[in-house]
Amino acid sequence: MIPLKEGLYSIVNINPDLNDTIEQLNYKNLLNKELQFCISNKEKIIRESEKMYTKQINSGKVYFSYCNFKKLEETRDNYTT
């Protein structure tokens, strides 16, 4: 869960293509498996993410291996191209 400004990301085609190398096919297969996991667990992922975000914003405490959401949002808001 990383806040991004509109227009600072691009869509990636993860559909296998006949011109793909073995490495590209393997990577696209991995991305497709990860996407299917996210789709299958969408509600739980959203619920847990919102809970973590709210807890961190309200307490101000950033736990080990968590993103500092407040700092990420400030950086996003101040980012200029």
CYANA upper distance limits for C-alpha pairs under 8 A (distance plus 0.5 A):
  1 MET  CA     49 SER  CA      8.03
  2 ILE  CA     69 PHE  CA      8.27
  2 ILE  CA     72 LEU  CA      7.81
  3 PRO  CA     72 LEU  CA      7.35
  3 PRO  CA     73 GLU  CA      6.73
  3 PRO  CA     76 ARG  CA      7.33
  4 LEU  CA      8 LEU  CA      7.23
  4 LEU  CA      9 TYR  CA      8.23
  4 LEU  CA     76 ARG  CA      6.98
  5 LYS  CA     76 ARG  CA      7.25
 14 ILE  CA     28 LYS  CA      5.61
 14 ILE  CA     29 ASN  CA      8.35
 14 ILE  CA     31 LEU  CA      7.39
 14 ILE  CA     32 ASN  CA      7.36
 15 ASN  CA     28 LYS  CA      7.22
 16 PRO  CA     20 ASP  CA      7.48
 16 PRO  CA     25 LEU  CA      6.56
 16 PRO  CA     28 LYS  CA      7.05
 16 PRO  CA     29 ASN  CA      8.30
 17 ASP  CA     25 LEU  CA      8.35
 20 ASP  CA     24 GLN  CA      6.04
 20 ASP  CA     25 LEU  CA      6.49
 21 THR  CA     25 LEU  CA      6.68
 22 ILE  CA     26 ASN  CA      6.58
 23 GLU  CA     27 TYR  CA      6.63
 24 GLN  CA     28 LYS  CA      6.53
 25 LEU  CA     29 ASN  CA      6.54
 26 ASN  CA     30 LEU  CA      6.74
 27 TYR  CA     31 LEU  CA      6.69
 28 LYS  CA     32 ASN  CA      6.57
 29 ASN  CA     33 LYS  CA      6.73
 30 LEU  CA     34 GLU  CA      6.73
 31 LEU  CA     35 LEU  CA      6.55
 32 ASN  CA     36 GLN  CA      6.63
 33 LYS  CA     37 PHE  CA      6.74
 34 GLU  CA     38 CYS  CA      6.75
 35 LEU  CA     39 ILE  CA      6.63
 36 GLN  CA     40 SER  CA      6.54
 37 PHE  CA     41 ASN  CA      6.62
 38 CYS  CA     42 LYS  CA      5.95
 38 CYS  CA     45 ILE  CA      7.99
 41 ASN  CA     45 ILE  CA      6.57
 42 LYS  CA     46 ILE  CA      6.62
 43 GLU  CA     47 ARG  CA      6.53
 44 LYS  CA     48 GLU  CA      6.52
 45 ILE  CA     49 SER  CA      6.43
 46 ILE  CA     50 GLU  CA      6.52
 47 ARG  CA     51 LYS  CA      6.70
 48 GLU  CA     52 MET  CA      6.62
 49 SER  CA     53 TYR  CA      6.53
 50 GLU  CA     54 THR  CA      6.47
 51 LYS  CA     55 LYS  CA      6.58
 52 MET  CA     56 GLN  CA      6.65
 53 TYR  CA     57 ILE  CA      6.60
 53 TYR  CA     69 PHE  CA      7.68
 54 THR  CA     58 ASN  CA      6.47
 55 LYS  CA     59 SER  CA      6.47
 56 GLN  CA     60 GLY  CA      5.86
 56 GLN  CA     61 LYS  CA      6.06
 56 GLN  CA     62 VAL  CA      6.68
 56 GLN  CA     69 PHE  CA      8.27
 57 ILE  CA     61 LYS  CA      8.18
 57 ILE  CA     69 PHE  CA      7.97
 57 ILE  CA     70 LYS  CA      7.40
 62 VAL  CA     66 TYR  CA      6.80
 62 VAL  CA     67 CYS  CA      7.69
 62 VAL  CA     68 ASN  CA      6.44
 67 CYS  CA     72 LEU  CA      8.29
 68 ASN  CA     72 LEU  CA      6.71
 69 PHE  CA     73 GLU  CA      6.51
 70 LYS  CA     74 GLU  CA      6.69
 71 LYS  CA     75 THR  CA      6.59
 72 LEU  CA     76 ARG  CA      6.57
 73 GLU  CA     77 ASP  CA      6.58
 74 GLU  CA     78 ASN  CA      6.70
 75 THR  CA     79 TYR  CA      6.46
